Amino acid sequence: MKTRTPPPPPPPPSHHRPTLVVGASGQLGTRLVQQLSAARRPVRALVRPSSRQQHLRLPHVDIVHADLADPASLDAACQGVGAVIASATAVAPLNGSRFATVDDAGYAALFAACQKHRCERLVLVSVPQTPFDERIPLFRLRRQAEQRLAASGLPHAVLRFAPFMDDWFALAGLALATRGDAAPLTARPWPFLQRFMGVVGGLAERRGLLIVPGRADNRQAFIAIDDVARCCIAATRHEAALNATLALGGPEALSWHDVAERAAAVLKRPVQVVGTPAAVFALQRVLMRPFSEAAANIMALNWFAAQPRELESPAAAARLGVALTTAEQFIKTQAAKAA
């Protein structure tokens, strides 16, 4: 009987091999590159040739042009790297046709390239597991990616993050949430997103309003993107993350009323919460699906956020040695930045 030879083990971790950041030009990818550069760790920043990338020209950073839709380019990008942090998503795409390509086939090609080049560890940025995963395209695709990664045999870490303060606060109307951000999600030139931001952008500052999905007393374990980046970087080396799936959220589970109170204290004006029923997003998802899968996915994400549920803050960040930022600290820090 012919025995199957097991694949060789990955090489031992090396501080000299660069960390590959996939999706480096995006909001989270940019924070990852900035933090790794500041820590003097060699970085390989993977971006598409057409993506904005001037802000990534930092010390210790090598920019490589590749595309999740082009397996050959991924093969070259993965050669010689140590850890890989996969943060790319087309959730707010520049081209509406790229959503499934990036978040499904693109990740399959990335995992294959990492296997070939025996990457030390792949950190996958994922989303919370919910009873509604099949109804939300991004969540469904992330579950598929998690399953592929586990089956690949790659040393890995799956980090399931709660909603990002920087994005959800800004999308609700708190413009200061994106101050100082070199690549904010809300500034991406996707027409659907820009039309939405044209309506809600800065409503908290201008009119004292937060427009939120669901009821004002719905709670979320919001987490700051800088903390997300710190968790991802810690997971490239920390033993607690090896071949583990970790749920990570902010240090507190807040209602939108809580967020409004913290914003009001900083803005020095009352801030009122205006909720949008979940049924509105369910209908919009159905109407948008024939025209844009990405737009339908955004409506599905809002529908999910509008669901009332019991919630606790996931506490895995402490296992990675990362101290988390409270919403009050985040809002105060952002307000102190120049507008």
Secondary structure, DSSP 8 states (H G I E B T S, - for coil): --------------TTS-EEEETTTSHHHHHHHHHHHHTT--EEEEE-TTS--GGG--TTEEEEE--TT-HHHHHHHHTT-SEEEE----SS-SSGGGHHIIIIIIHHHHHHHHHHTT-SEEEEEE----TTGGGSHHHHHHHHHHHHHHHHT--EEEEEE--BHHHHHHHHT-GGGGTT-SS-GGGS--HHHHHHHHHHTTHHHHHSEEEEEB-TT-EE--B-HHHHHHHHHHHTT-GGGTTEEEEE--SS-EEHHHHHHHHHHHHTS--EEEEE-HHHHHHHHHHHTTT-HHHHHHHHHHHHHTS-------BGGGGGT-----HHHHHHHHHHS--
